[in-house]
Amino acid sequence: MISCVFENGNNATRGLRHVTVGAIAVNDDKQVLLVRRARNMHNGGKFTIPGGLLDRDEDIAQGTLRELKEESGYDGEIVSLFRVNDNPNRPKEDRQNVDFIYIIKVVGGAPMINEEVTSILWYSKDKLPKEEEFAFDHRDSILKYFEYLDKKFPLPIIG
């Protein structure tokens, strides 16, 4: 459980939600980048898209590119805001998050394992890990992305 204190010194109360960012990083082969979370992390050993909590002095696009670099070693370029996932009952979370997910084109860098991830792999739609192998609900967003590739629809998805 995260405990928060406001700038005025008051404790945050139940009901606050956190802002998170996520990167559906894609390559020219229409594959998406997945990272496997380190065992010591919440949902350790599970797959996820690169992402995390938004830092105080950054906007959501900057935060998404930072998380992509930190968790994978890759540099990216924003393509589009893809989804704002504001479902208050998202599964497999240790807190309530509102997740801003961007489509990111990888433009440089190289895979780099670190203390947060144990593997960095590219997946096509037909090779995605099973639902139970995912942290959070990121598989749902990835499947929506592949659906978007097949039949364009207005972005961003809200919800």
Contacts in CASP RR format, 6 or more apart in sequence:
PFRMAT RR
TARGET T0000
AUTHOR 0000-0000-0000
METHOD contacts of the structure
MODEL  1
MISCVFENGNNATRGLRHVTVGAIAVNDDKQVLLVRRARNMHNGGKFTIP
GGLLDRDEDIAQGTLRELKEESGYDGEIVSLFRVNDNPNRPKEDRQNVDF
IYIIKVVGGAPMINEEVTSILWYSKDKLPKEEEFAFDHRDSILKYFEYLD
KKFPLPIIG
1 94 0 8 1.000
1 95 0 8 1.000
2 18 0 8 1.000
2 94 0 8 1.000
2 95 0 8 1.000
3 11 0 8 1.000
3 12 0 8 1.000
4 11 0 8 1.000
4 12 0 8 1.000
4 16 0 8 1.000
5 11 0 8 1.000
5 12 0 8 1.000
6 12 0 8 1.000
15 96 0 8 1.000
16 96 0 8 1.000
17 88 0 8 1.000
17 95 0 8 1.000
17 96 0 8 1.000
17 97 0 8 1.000
17 98 0 8 1.000
18 53 0 8 1.000
18 95 0 8 1.000
18 96 0 8 1.000
18 97 0 8 1.000
18 98 0 8 1.000
19 53 0 8 1.000
19 54 0 8 1.000
19 60 0 8 1.000
19 97 0 8 1.000
19 98 0 8 1.000
19 100 0 8 1.000
20 51 0 8 1.000
20 52 0 8 1.000
20 53 0 8 1.000
20 54 0 8 1.000
20 97 0 8 1.000
20 98 0 8 1.000
20 99 0 8 1.000
20 100 0 8 1.000
21 51 0 8 1.000
21 52 0 8 1.000
21 53 0 8 1.000
21 54 0 8 1.000
21 60 0 8 1.000
21 63 0 8 1.000
21 64 0 8 1.000
21 67 0 8 1.000
21 99 0 8 1.000
21 100 0 8 1.000
21 101 0 8 1.000
21 102 0 8 1.000
22 49 0 8 1.000
22 50 0 8 1.000
22 51 0 8 1.000
22 52 0 8 1.000
22 64 0 8 1.000
22 67 0 8 1.000
22 99 0 8 1.000
22 100 0 8 1.000
22 101 0 8 1.000
22 102 0 8 1.000
23 33 0 8 1.000
23 49 0 8 1.000
23 50 0 8 1.000
23 51 0 8 1.000
23 64 0 8 1.000
23 65 0 8 1.000
23 67 0 8 1.000
23 68 0 8 1.000
23 76 0 8 1.000
23 101 0 8 1.000
23 102 0 8 1.000
23 104 0 8 1.000
24 32 0 8 1.000
24 49 0 8 1.000
24 82 0 8 1.000
24 101 0 8 1.000
24 102 0 8 1.000
24 103 0 8 1.000
24 104 0 8 1.000
24 141 0 8 1.000
24 142 0 8 1.000
24 145 0 8 1.000
25 32 0 8 1.000
25 33 0 8 1.000
25 49 0 8 1.000
25 50 0 8 1.000
25 68 0 8 1.000
25 72 0 8 1.000
25 74 0 8 1.000
25 76 0 8 1.000
25 104 0 8 1.000
25 105 0 8 1.000
25 106 0 8 1.000
26 32 0 8 1.000
26 33 0 8 1.000
26 79 0 8 1.000
26 103 0 8 1.000
26 104 0 8 1.000
26 105 0 8 1.000
26 106 0 8 1.000
26 145 0 8 1.000
27 33 0 8 1.000
27 106 0 8 1.000
27 122 0 8 1.000
29 122 0 8 1.000
29 124 0 8 1.000
30 124 0 8 1.000
30 125 0 8 1.000
30 149 0 8 1.000
31 122 0 8 1.000
31 123 0 8 1.000
31 124 0 8 1.000
32 49 0 8 1.000
32 122 0 8 1.000
32 123 0 8 1.000
32 142 0 8 1.000
32 145 0 8 1.000
33 49 0 8 1.000
33 50 0 8 1.000
33 72 0 8 1.000
33 74 0 8 1.000
33 106 0 8 1.000
33 120 0 8 1.000
33 121 0 8 1.000
33 122 0 8 1.000
33 123 0 8 1.000
34 47 0 8 1.000
34 48 0 8 1.000
34 49 0 8 1.000
34 120 0 8 1.000
34 121 0 8 1.000
34 122 0 8 1.000
34 123 0 8 1.000
34 129 0 8 1.000
35 47 0 8 1.000
35 48 0 8 1.000
35 49 0 8 1.000
35 50 0 8 1.000
35 71 0 8 1.000
35 72 0 8 1.000
35 116 0 8 1.000
35 117 0 8 1.000
35 119 0 8 1.000
35 120 0 8 1.000
35 121 0 8 1.000
36 45 0 8 1.000
36 46 0 8 1.000
36 47 0 8 1.000
36 48 0 8 1.000
36 117 0 8 1.000
36 118 0 8 1.000
36 119 0 8 1.000
36 120 0 8 1.000
36 121 0 8 1.000
37 43 0 8 1.000
37 44 0 8 1.000
37 45 0 8 1.000
37 46 0 8 1.000
37 47 0 8 1.000
37 48 0 8 1.000
37 116 0 8 1.000
37 117 0 8 1.000
37 118 0 8 1.000
37 135 0 8 1.000
38 44 0 8 1.000
38 45 0 8 1.000
38 115 0 8 1.000
38 116 0 8 1.000
38 117 0 8 1.000
38 118 0 8 1.000
39 45 0 8 1.000
39 118 0 8 1.000
41 116 0 8 1.000
42 94 0 8 1.000
42 135 0 8 1.000
43 92 0 8 1.000
43 135 0 8 1.000
43 136 0 8 1.000
44 135 0 8 1.000
45 118 0 8 1.000
45 135 0 8 1.000
46 92 0 8 1.000
46 133 0 8 1.000
46 134 0 8 1.000
46 135 0 8 1.000
47 129 0 8 1.000
47 133 0 8 1.000
47 134 0 8 1.000
47 135 0 8 1.000
47 138 0 8 1.000
47 139 0 8 1.000
48 134 0 8 1.000
48 135 0 8 1.000
48 136 0 8 1.000
48 138 0 8 1.000
49 101 0 8 1.000
49 138 0 8 1.000
49 141 0 8 1.000
49 142 0 8 1.000
50 67 0 8 1.000
50 68 0 8 1.000
50 70 0 8 1.000
50 71 0 8 1.000
50 72 0 8 1.000
51 64 0 8 1.000
51 67 0 8 1.000
51 68 0 8 1.000
51 71 0 8 1.000
52 67 0 8 1.000
54 60 0 8 1.000
54 63 0 8 1.000
54 100 0 8 1.000
55 63 0 8 1.000
55 66 0 8 1.000
58 66 0 8 1.000
60 81 0 8 1.000
60 100 0 8 1.000
60 102 0 8 1.000
61 78 0 8 1.000
61 102 0 8 1.000
64 78 0 8 1.000
64 100 0 8 1.000
64 102 0 8 1.000
64 104 0 8 1.000
65 75 0 8 1.000
65 76 0 8 1.000
65 78 0 8 1.000
65 104 0 8 1.000
68 74 0 8 1.000
68 75 0 8 1.000
68 76 0 8 1.000
68 104 0 8 1.000
69 75 0 8 1.000
69 76 0 8 1.000
70 114 0 8 1.000
70 116 0 8 1.000
71 114 0 8 1.000
71 116 0 8 1.000
71 117 0 8 1.000
71 120 0 8 1.000
72 111 0 8 1.000
72 112 0 8 1.000
72 117 0 8 1.000
72 120 0 8 1.000
73 109 0 8 1.000
73 110 0 8 1.000
73 111 0 8 1.000
73 112 0 8 1.000
73 120 0 8 1.000
74 106 0 8 1.000
74 108 0 8 1.000
74 109 0 8 1.000
74 110 0 8 1.000
74 111 0 8 1.000
75 106 0 8 1.000
75 107 0 8 1.000
75 108 0 8 1.000
75 109 0 8 1.000
76 104 0 8 1.000
76 105 0 8 1.000
76 106 0 8 1.000
76 107 0 8 1.000
76 108 0 8 1.000
77 104 0 8 1.000
77 105 0 8 1.000
77 107 0 8 1.000
78 102 0 8 1.000
78 103 0 8 1.000
78 104 0 8 1.000
79 102 0 8 1.000
79 103 0 8 1.000
79 104 0 8 1.000
79 105 0 8 1.000
80 102 0 8 1.000
80 103 0 8 1.000
80 155 0 8 1.000
80 156 0 8 1.000
81 100 0 8 1.000
81 101 0 8 1.000
81 102 0 8 1.000
81 155 0 8 1.000
81 156 0 8 1.000
82 101 0 8 1.000
82 102 0 8 1.000
82 103 0 8 1.000
82 141 0 8 1.000
82 144 0 8 1.000
82 145 0 8 1.000
82 148 0 8 1.000
82 155 0 8 1.000
82 156 0 8 1.000
82 157 0 8 1.000
83 99 0 8 1.000
83 100 0 8 1.000
83 101 0 8 1.000
83 141 0 8 1.000
83 144 0 8 1.000
83 155 0 8 1.000
83 156 0 8 1.000
83 157 0 8 1.000
83 158 0 8 1.000
83 159 0 8 1.000
84 98 0 8 1.000
84 99 0 8 1.000
84 100 0 8 1.000
84 101 0 8 1.000
84 156 0 8 1.000
84 157 0 8 1.000
84 158 0 8 1.000
84 159 0 8 1.000
85 98 0 8 1.000
85 99 0 8 1.000
85 101 0 8 1.000
85 137 0 8 1.000
85 141 0 8 1.000
85 159 0 8 1.000
86 98 0 8 1.000
86 99 0 8 1.000
86 158 0 8 1.000
86 159 0 8 1.000
87 137 0 8 1.000
87 159 0 8 1.000
88 96 0 8 1.000
90 96 0 8 1.000
90 97 0 8 1.000
90 99 0 8 1.000
90 136 0 8 1.000
90 137 0 8 1.000
91 136 0 8 1.000
91 137 0 8 1.000
92 134 0 8 1.000
92 135 0 8 1.000
92 136 0 8 1.000
92 137 0 8 1.000
93 136 0 8 1.000
101 141 0 8 1.000
103 145 0 8 1.000
111 120 0 8 1.000
112 120 0 8 1.000
113 119 0 8 1.000
113 120 0 8 1.000
123 129 0 8 1.000
125 143 0 8 1.000
125 146 0 8 1.000
128 139 0 8 1.000
128 142 0 8 1.000
128 143 0 8 1.000
129 139 0 8 1.000
131 139 0 8 1.000
144 157 0 8 1.000
148 155 0 8 1.000
END
